[in-house]
Amino acid sequence: FFFLGFCLVIDDLTELRMPRFFYGGLLIGLSVAMRSLSLVAMFGLLFILGARLFNRNARARVLAASCWLVTGVVLASAYWFVRDWICTGNPVYPYLGSFFGNKELAYLSELYFQDMGLPKSPLTFLTIFWDITFRPHYFDYHHWVGPFYLAALPLTIFAGFRIQRVRPHLAFVLYSVAMWYFTGQNVRYLLPVLPIYLY
């Protein structure tokens, strides 16, 4: 759902046809209903659309397209957040329990996911693609992505500078990797972004 929603939206950045943004939002919303971390996709696409706001002629259409995208995401995923709110008093259960007055689940702090990833520093941020490839034990061995994505990185960056159509894809992938780096560094959370990297 994540990839299909991205494809619908990203291929229509120039014409800004509202139904495609709405349907793309619905697909991303289905992804959000399964894993709330997929909200990164919506914010990433809004970030890319924000770059179009500098064009005065397209400003109103960009804002309308953004609204249609968010509406689709909300319609497709709201039932899950409402259900959690009714059942637990926390719309993003099991996260942010202390904020919403719930008791934090003890097992969440005991999971090994908390210990995954590298310490956050400028050096580890700049070498994240290298580390994912050659130090996969920090990110969960069971989902090693292999060397292809690291090998393709120079070509992808070169294409981003030379081919205008590639720039939104590259911006979205770099944004998603940065968000992943600063949240949960489990490589399986990065898997939905990898097909976009190749698209």
N, C-alpha and C positions, 0 to 999 in steps of 0.2 A: 504494500500500500504506500509506503514511504517513497519508494522509487517511482511508482506510477504517478503519484501526486506531484512529485518534483518535475517529472517529464512534462506533464500537462502545463504546469505553470512556467517553467523555464523556457519552453519552446515558444511561448506567447508573450515574451517580454516586450517585443516591439509593437505588436498590434493591440495588446491589452484587451482581449475579448473576455468579457466578464463571466460568461458561463464556464470557460475553461478554468478560471481562477476559483470559481465556486466548486466545480467538480474536483479540482486538485485539492482544495481545502477539505472536501468530504473524504477523499482518500487519505490525506494526512491525518484527518480526525480519526479515522478507523485505526490508523497506526498508533495515535495517541491513546486511544481507548485500550489498546493492548499493552503499551509501554509508555508511561507519561514522559519519559526522556525524549520521545519523538517530537515533543514541542520544540525542540531545537530546530527541527525542519521548518516549522512555521516562522520562528524568529529569524532563521537564516534567510528565508525567502523575503521576509519583510525588510531585512537588511539590504538585500540586493535591489528590491524595489525602491528603497530609500535613495539609492544612487540615482534613480531616474527622476527624483523630485527636483534635481537641478535644472531639468528641462522645463521651462515655463509652460510650453505648449502642452505637455503631457501631464502636468501636475494634478489636475482634477481627475484624469483617468487613472493615474497611479494610485491616488487615494481611494477611488472607487474600487479598483482591483484589489487593493489591500483589504478593504472592508469585506469584499466578497470572499476572499481567501479565509479571513478570520471567521466569518459567518459559517462557512463550510466546516472548518475545524471544530467550531463550537457545537454545531448541530450534530456532527457525527460522534463527538466524544463526551458531550455534556452529561449524558445519562450515567456514565461511569462516575464522574465527580459528584453528581447529585446523589447517586446510590451510596457512595462512601460517606457523604455528608449526613444522609439520613441514618445510616447504620452506625456510624462511629462519631459523628460530629466533626469529622476532619475530611474535607473534600479530596485531599491528596494522601490519604491513608496508604501506607504506614509511615510516610514521611512527615516531617514537621509536627510531630505529635506534641512537643512541648509548646509550640506556638499556638496550637488550637486547643490546648488544655487536655490533651490525651496523655496517657502514660506511654512513654517510649517502649517499644517492644524490646525485651532483653536480647532476643536472638539476633536482632539486627546489628548490635554492636559486637556480637561474637562471630559474625560471618567473616570469612577470609576476604571478602570483597573490600572491606575497609582497609586492608593492608596491601592491596594491589597498587601497582604503579610505582613510579619513581618519585623521589622528593621533588617538589616544585621549585625550579630555579630557571634562570634564563638559559643556561647551558642545556639542561634536559629538555626545555621547550624547543630549542633550536634543533636538537638531535632526536626528536621524537620518532621520526620515520625510521631512522637508523636503529633506534632502540627497539621499536616494535618488531623489526626484522631480525636483529641479531641478539636481542636479549628478551625473548618472548616469555621467559619465566616470570618476569615482573608483571605481565599483563594477562596471565592465564594460558598455560601451555595448550589447553584443549582447543583453542581457536587461533592457532598460529596462521597468520595471513600469507606468509611466504615472502620471497624476495622480489616478486614482480612489481609491487607498488612502490618500493624504494627505487628499483631500476627505472621505472617509468617517470619518476618525479622530475628529473631534469628536462625531459621531453615535454612533460605537462606544463611546467613553468615557462619553457620556451614558447610553446604553443599559446599559452595565455598572453604573452607579450605580442605575439604576431597575429593571432586570429581572434577577432572580436567575439565571435560566437562562443569561444572557450572561456572567456573571462568570467562570466557569471558562474559557470561550473566550478572553476578554480577557486573563486571567491567563496562559494558555498562550501566546498570541501575544506578549505583552510579555516573557515569560520567553525565548521563542525568539529574539526580536529582540535581547534583551540578550546571549544566548549567541553569536548570530551576530556582533554588534558586537565582542565581545571575542575572537573566534577569526578566521575568515576572512571578510573583508568583500567577498565576491564575491556579487552579488545572486542569482545562480542557486542558491546554497545556501539562500537565503531563499524560493525559489519554492514548496517544499512547504507552507510555513506560510500562504501567501496564501489558498488556499481555506478554511482554517480561520478566517481573519480574516473571511471573508464568510459562514461557516456560522453 
